[in-house]
Amino acid sequence: MTDPLSDEIDEDLWNEALGRADAIRSFLKDNPGRTNATDIARLADELEVSRASVFRLIKLFREGGTVASLVERKRGRPVGHRTLDVAREEIIQAAINKHYLKRTRPSISQLVRDVQADCLSVGLKPPHRRTIVARLEDVDLRKRARRRGERKIEKATTAVPGSFHPARPLEVVQIDHTRADVFVVDEETREPVGRPWLTLAMDVYSRMVTGFYLTMDAPSRLSTSLCLLHSVFDKSAWLKERDIVEPWPVAGLPDKVHVDNGADFRSRAFKRGCEDSGISIDWRPPGTPRFGGHIERLIGTQMGRLHLLPGTTFSNEQDLGEYNPKRHAALTLRELERYIALDIVGAYHQSIHSTLGRPPLAVWREHEGEIPLRLPEDRLRFWLNFLPEQERTLRPTGIHLFGLRYWSAALSADVGRTKRRLLVKYDPRDMSRVFVRRPSGNFVEARYADLTLPQVTLHEAVTARRALKEKGRREVRTRAIVRTVLEQRELVAAATKKTTAAKRGLSRKRSDEREQGMLRGIDSSKPVPFVED
């Protein structure tokens, strides 16, 4: 795969490719069979290219299926370089606020002329019309309508609770975060480590949970991306790893995602990754809690179920009373993840939903055959668009990341021949492999240098490495890190059994002592003298 990642493409090139992708998607949808010369000519006029270019673009899109596949490869412009400078960006934003967002409702053409005039007046080259329009589209539609007095648009973009009804599954998926109302404990020490964050995704039509991600880290681009990855792909292997037998049939790319205005949902990588796969994004307007009500009700339901667990904080501190959640915390992050998954595929998916009047799973099954299942054209590219990244130097021994060592035969040709640090993409849920971008631009999969090692999470690897450092070891080896993780798992399992058995034994001993307390210290085999004797 030689194409640059979506968030590395120049802004103007990306916007041009995005417009072409939208036009070609509509064209292919309206013309599923063979096309005639008139249709091609019409599309050529719309895209402002020749007919030969139309055939070339359609072929590229059919082969790639992404926005990035339509990006023009222009000479002299390095990948990821943004041509628009800060000064012109500020002029565009000022013109939008000063000249366009007015009750007089000036046209886009007038806005373009204003920007061009402002740039020329200070000796700057005017930006292209597409660039100005792209910045205009970044402005929230309802804000634009309110500032310009466009009542119909403002009303159309203001949702009324309970009035939002998608036509089919995966048309709209809502994603949101919440701090879990329960403390979790460390895998090794079983001491409380804090409250985790839960990211949930839900299909609005069927109310099925499409995916989730649980982490100790605050909401970020990473948690959002991993939740979306879990949402899109088949979950059979994921369920099997956690010994869950109930089905979770949801998979596929959504047409649209509803999210709030958090920085993680506004990140360049998240937006580009969604655009590249044909997923549109609706951001919740600030100060409008009614937006995203479906996912918020689901989160409330999930938090209510967590209140049954040891270590719960409840939703209200007044409900705690004298209960100490940290002292009663018992579940690890891994155990809480499995508990939540069991609750989703069992109690939630298979119980009657108050709004639907039916179980979400039954609604999904009913329409399963009608869902236009869209999966990423390039699975690897889709993963790489959303996975976190680090830069590392290629050593003769391989790629070193978080104390783990990775190798691929494809990297042999690059050892000692490049001084550049290489981009490394990784999945914190499975550190048994990473993806390394070679100097040629291709990504290759690199696995543990020691192939006998089992997979571990990033959290486990970092914790094990910290444990080894505390023991005073100067040289950290991959085998030692993974072996420590496995030993920790065995220790936790054995310790839990011992602790449970000890508590039960102590409880029985105290019970026996209370029953025999009246006879303690009396020897019944000897006669007790009477006072008068």
NORCOR-V238030 format. One record per residue. N is the residue number from 1. RES is the residue in one small letter. PHI is phi in radians with two decimals (999 if undefined). Layout:
BEGIN
N;RES;PHI + N;RES;PHI
END
This chain:
BEGIN
1;m;999 + 2;t;-1.75 + 3;d;-1.18 + 4;p;-1.20 + 5;l;-1.17 + 6;s;-1.05 + 7;d;-1.42 + 8;e;-1.80 + 9;i;-1.51 + 10;d;-0.95 + 11;e;-1.03 + 12;d;-1.14 + 13;l;-1.11 + 14;w;-1.14 + 15;n;-1.09 + 16;e;-1.12 + 17;a;-1.16 + 18;l;-1.11 + 19;g;-1.13 + 20;r;-1.13 + 21;a;-1.08 + 22;d;-1.08 + 23;a;-1.16 + 24;i;-1.25 + 25;r;-1.02 + 26;s;-1.13 + 27;f;-1.09 + 28;l;-1.20 + 29;k;-1.21 + 30;d;-1.39 + 31;n;-2.24 + 32;p;-1.18 + 33;g;-1.69 + 34;r;-1.31 + 35;t;-1.89 + 36;n;-1.86 + 37;a;-1.10 + 38;t;-1.14 + 39;d;-1.08 + 40;i;-1.13 + 41;a;-1.12 + 42;r;-1.10 + 43;l;-1.17 + 44;a;-1.08 + 45;d;-1.13 + 46;e;-1.13 + 47;l;-1.52 + 48;e;1.05 + 49;v;-2.35 + 50;s;-1.33 + 51;r;-1.12 + 52;a;-1.08 + 53;s;-1.17 + 54;v;-1.06 + 55;f;-1.06 + 56;r;-1.15 + 57;l;-1.17 + 58;i;-1.09 + 59;k;-1.11 + 60;l;-1.06 + 61;f;-1.22 + 62;r;-1.14 + 63;e;-1.35 + 64;g;-1.65 + 65;g;1.28 + 66;t;-2.21 + 67;v;-1.12 + 68;a;-1.07 + 69;s;-1.19 + 70;l;-1.79 + 71;v;-1.23 + 72;e;-1.20 + 73;r;-1.60 + 74;k;-1.60 + 75;r;-1.29 + 76;g;1.45 + 77;r;-2.05 + 78;p;-1.15 + 79;v;-1.09 + 80;g;1.54 + 81;h;-1.36 + 82;r;-1.77 + 83;t;-1.45 + 84;l;-1.44 + 85;d;-1.44 + 86;v;-1.09 + 87;a;-1.07 + 88;r;-1.24 + 89;e;-1.05 + 90;e;-1.15 + 91;i;-1.12 + 92;i;-1.10 + 93;q;-1.11 + 94;a;-1.14 + 95;a;-1.15 + 96;i;-1.08 + 97;n;-1.24 + 98;k;-1.53 + 99;h;-1.87 + 100;y;-1.70 + 101;l;-1.44 + 102;k;-2.31 + 103;r;-1.13 + 104;t;-1.30 + 105;r;0.94 + 106;p;-1.12 + 107;s;-1.41 + 108;i;-1.13 + 109;s;-1.04 + 110;q;-1.15 + 111;l;-1.06 + 112;v;-1.06 + 113;r;-1.12 + 114;d;-1.10 + 115;v;-1.11 + 116;q;-1.08 + 117;a;-1.15 + 118;d;-1.11 + 119;c;-1.20 + 120;l;-1.11 + 121;s;-1.16 + 122;v;-1.94 + 123;g;1.39 + 124;l;-1.88 + 125;k;-1.27 + 126;p;-1.13 + 127;p;-1.27 + 128;h;-1.22 + 129;r;-0.99 + 130;r;-1.06 + 131;t;-1.13 + 132;i;-1.15 + 133;v;-1.10 + 134;a;-1.09 + 135;r;-1.18 + 136;l;-1.15 + 137;e;-1.22 + 138;d;-1.29 + 139;v;-1.28 + 140;d;-0.99 + 141;l;-1.05 + 142;r;-1.19 + 143;k;-1.11 + 144;r;-1.04 + 145;a;-1.13 + 146;r;-1.15 + 147;r;-1.22 + 148;r;-1.67 + 149;g;1.24 + 150;e;-1.59 + 151;r;-1.08 + 152;k;-1.09 + 153;i;-1.17 + 154;e;-1.08 + 155;k;-1.19 + 156;a;-1.18 + 157;t;-1.69 + 158;t;-1.85 + 159;a;-1.37 + 160;v;-1.86 + 161;p;-0.91 + 162;g;1.53 + 163;s;-1.78 + 164;f;-1.60 + 165;h;-2.34 + 166;p;-1.08 + 167;a;-1.50 + 168;r;-2.82 + 169;p;-1.09 + 170;l;1.14 + 171;e;-1.28 + 172;v;-2.40 + 173;v;-2.12 + 174;q;-1.79 + 175;i;-2.25 + 176;d;-2.75 + 177;h;-1.99 + 178;t;-2.73 + 179;r;-1.47 + 180;a;-1.16 + 181;d;-1.47 + 182;v;-2.79 + 183;f;-1.54 + 184;v;-1.99 + 185;v;-1.99 + 186;d;-1.22 + 187;e;-1.06 + 188;e;-1.63 + 189;t;-1.54 + 190;r;1.07 + 191;e;-1.56 + 192;p;-1.11 + 193;v;-2.06 + 194;g;2.30 + 195;r;-1.76 + 196;p;-1.40 + 197;w;-1.87 + 198;l;-2.00 + 199;t;-1.91 + 200;l;-2.07 + 201;a;-2.17 + 202;m;-2.42 + 203;d;-1.38 + 204;v;-1.17 + 205;y;-1.15 + 206;s;-1.66 + 207;r;1.15 + 208;m;-1.27 + 209;v;-1.28 + 210;t;-1.58 + 211;g;3.06 + 212;f;-2.71 + 213;y;-2.56 + 214;l;-2.06 + 215;t;-2.66 + 216;m;-1.46 + 217;d;-1.46 + 218;a;-1.13 + 219;p;-0.89 + 220;s;-2.67 + 221;r;-1.00 + 222;l;-1.14 + 223;s;-1.12 + 224;t;-1.10 + 225;s;-1.15 + 226;l;-1.19 + 227;c;-1.14 + 228;l;-1.16 + 229;l;-1.08 + 230;h;-1.12 + 231;s;-1.23 + 232;v;-1.40 + 233;f;-1.64 + 234;d;-1.03 + 235;k;-1.88 + 236;s;-1.03 + 237;a;-1.14 + 238;w;-1.07 + 239;l;-1.16 + 240;k;-1.09 + 241;e;-1.07 + 242;r;-1.85 + 243;d;0.97 + 244;i;-1.94 + 245;v;-1.71 + 246;e;-1.19 + 247;p;-1.31 + 248;w;-2.44 + 249;p;-1.37 + 250;v;-1.26 + 251;a;-2.84 + 252;g;2.14 + 253;l;-1.33 + 254;p;-1.35 + 255;d;-1.28 + 256;k;-2.58 + 257;v;-2.07 + 258;h;-1.77 + 259;v;-2.42 + 260;d;-1.54 + 261;n;-1.67 + 262;g;-1.08 + 263;a;-1.08 + 264;d;-1.15 + 265;f;-1.39 + 266;r;-1.71 + 267;s;-1.09 + 268;r;-1.05 + 269;a;-1.13 + 270;f;-1.16 + 271;k;-1.11 + 272;r;-1.14 + 273;g;-1.06 + 274;c;-1.17 + 275;e;-1.07 + 276;d;-1.09 + 277;s;-1.80 + 278;g;1.36 + 279;i;-1.78 + 280;s;-1.50 + 281;i;-2.09 + 282;d;-1.97 + 283;w;-1.60 + 284;r;-1.25 + 285;p;-1.06 + 286;p;-1.03 + 287;g;1.27 + 288;t;-2.23 + 289;p;-1.11 + 290;r;-1.21 + 291;f;-1.24 + 292;g;1.30 + 293;g;-1.10 + 294;h;-1.11 + 295;i;-1.22 + 296;e;-1.17 + 297;r;-1.17 + 298;l;-1.11 + 299;i;-1.07 + 300;g;-1.06 + 301;t;-1.10 + 302;q;-1.11 + 303;m;-1.15 + 304;g;-1.07 + 305;r;-1.23 + 306;l;-1.23 + 307;h;-1.20 + 308;l;-1.52 + 309;l;-1.57 + 310;p;-1.14 + 311;g;1.64 + 312;t;-1.19 + 313;t;-1.77 + 314;f;1.02 + 315;s;-1.55 + 316;n;-2.26 + 317;e;-1.07 + 318;q;-1.15 + 319;d;-1.28 + 320;l;-1.20 + 321;g;1.08 + 322;e;-1.65 + 323;y;-1.27 + 324;n;-1.81 + 325;p;-1.12 + 326;k;-1.17 + 327;r;-1.20 + 328;h;-1.64 + 329;a;-1.00 + 330;a;-2.40 + 331;l;-1.62 + 332;t;-1.46 + 333;l;-1.07 + 334;r;-1.11 + 335;e;-1.21 + 336;l;-1.17 + 337;e;-1.04 + 338;r;-1.16 + 339;y;-1.07 + 340;i;-1.12 + 341;a;-1.09 + 342;l;-1.09 + 343;d;-1.16 + 344;i;-1.16 + 345;v;-1.31 + 346;g;-1.76 + 347;a;-1.06 + 348;y;-1.35 + 349;h;-1.09 + 350;q;-1.93 + 351;s;-1.89 + 352;i;-1.16 + 353;h;-1.45 + 354;s;-1.07 + 355;t;-1.43 + 356;l;-1.32 + 357;g;1.32 + 358;r;-2.57 + 359;p;-1.20 + 360;p;-0.97 + 361;l;-1.10 + 362;a;-1.16 + 363;v;-1.15 + 364;w;-1.08 + 365;r;-1.06 + 366;e;-1.11 + 367;h;-1.85 + 368;e;-1.00 + 369;g;-1.26 + 370;e;-1.65 + 371;i;-1.29 + 372;p;-1.28 + 373;l;-1.05 + 374;r;-1.96 + 375;l;-1.99 + 376;p;-0.97 + 377;e;-1.04 + 378;d;-2.11 + 379;r;-1.03 + 380;l;-1.12 + 381;r;-1.09 + 382;f;-1.06 + 383;w;-1.04 + 384;l;-1.14 + 385;n;-1.07 + 386;f;-1.89 + 387;l;-1.28 + 388;p;-1.23 + 389;e;-2.52 + 390;q;-2.45 + 391;e;-1.92 + 392;r;-2.40 + 393;t;-1.50 + 394;l;-1.38 + 395;r;-1.72 + 396;p;-1.04 + 397;t;-1.58 + 398;g;2.08 + 399;i;-1.70 + 400;h;-1.87 + 401;l;-2.52 + 402;f;0.94 + 403;g;1.39 + 404;l;-1.89 + 405;r;-2.04 + 406;y;-2.18 + 407;w;-2.61 + 408;s;-2.51 + 409;a;-1.04 + 410;a;-1.15 + 411;l;-1.44 + 412;s;-1.01 + 413;a;-1.20 + 414;d;-1.77 + 415;v;-1.12 + 416;g;1.33 + 417;r;-1.91 + 418;t;-2.42 + 419;k;-1.74 + 420;r;-1.30 + 421;r;-1.29 + 422;l;-1.73 + 423;l;-1.35 + 424;v;-2.14 + 425;k;-1.71 + 426;y;-2.50 + 427;d;-1.91 + 428;p;-1.09 + 429;r;-1.43 + 430;d;-2.59 + 431;m;-1.61 + 432;s;-1.32 + 433;r;-2.61 + 434;v;-2.38 + 435;f;-2.12 + 436;v;-1.94 + 437;r;-1.57 + 438;r;-1.27 + 439;p;-0.99 + 440;s;-1.26 + 441;g;1.80 + 442;n;-1.39 + 443;f;-1.62 + 444;v;-2.18 + 445;e;-1.51 + 446;a;-2.02 + 447;r;-1.95 + 448;y;-0.80 + 449;a;-1.11 + 450;d;-1.75 + 451;l;-1.24 + 452;t;-1.46 + 453;l;-1.38 + 454;p;-1.42 + 455;q;-1.29 + 456;v;-2.37 + 457;t;-1.49 + 458;l;-1.08 + 459;h;-1.05 + 460;e;-1.15 + 461;a;-1.12 + 462;v;-1.17 + 463;t;-1.11 + 464;a;-1.14 + 465;r;-1.11 + 466;r;-1.13 + 467;a;-1.12 + 468;l;-1.17 + 469;k;-1.13 + 470;e;-1.12 + 471;k;-1.42 + 472;g;1.56 + 473;r;-1.35 + 474;r;-1.54 + 475;e;-1.84 + 476;v;-1.71 + 477;r;-1.94 + 478;t;-1.02 + 479;r;-1.06 + 480;a;-1.14 + 481;i;-1.09 + 482;v;-1.19 + 483;r;-1.10 + 484;t;-1.10 + 485;v;-1.04 + 486;l;-1.14 + 487;e;-1.13 + 488;q;-1.11 + 489;r;-1.09 + 490;e;-1.14 + 491;l;-1.08 + 492;v;-1.07 + 493;a;-1.09 + 494;a;-1.17 + 495;a;-1.12 + 496;t;-1.08 + 497;k;-1.11 + 498;k;-1.10 + 499;t;-1.10 + 500;t;-1.09 + 501;a;-1.13 + 502;a;-1.12 + 503;k;-1.13 + 504;r;-1.14 + 505;g;-1.14 + 506;l;-1.12 + 507;s;-1.13 + 508;r;-1.14 + 509;k;-1.07 + 510;r;-1.13 + 511;s;-1.17 + 512;d;-1.13 + 513;e;-1.12 + 514;r;-1.15 + 515;e;-1.21 + 516;q;-1.74 + 517;g;-1.03 + 518;m;-1.23 + 519;l;-1.78 + 520;r;-1.08 + 521;g;1.52 + 522;i;-1.93 + 523;d;-1.68 + 524;s;-1.35 + 525;s;-1.37 + 526;k;-1.89 + 527;p;-1.21 + 528;v;-1.65 + 529;p;-1.12 + 530;f;-1.47 + 531;v;-1.04 + 532;e;-1.23 + 533;d;-1.16
END
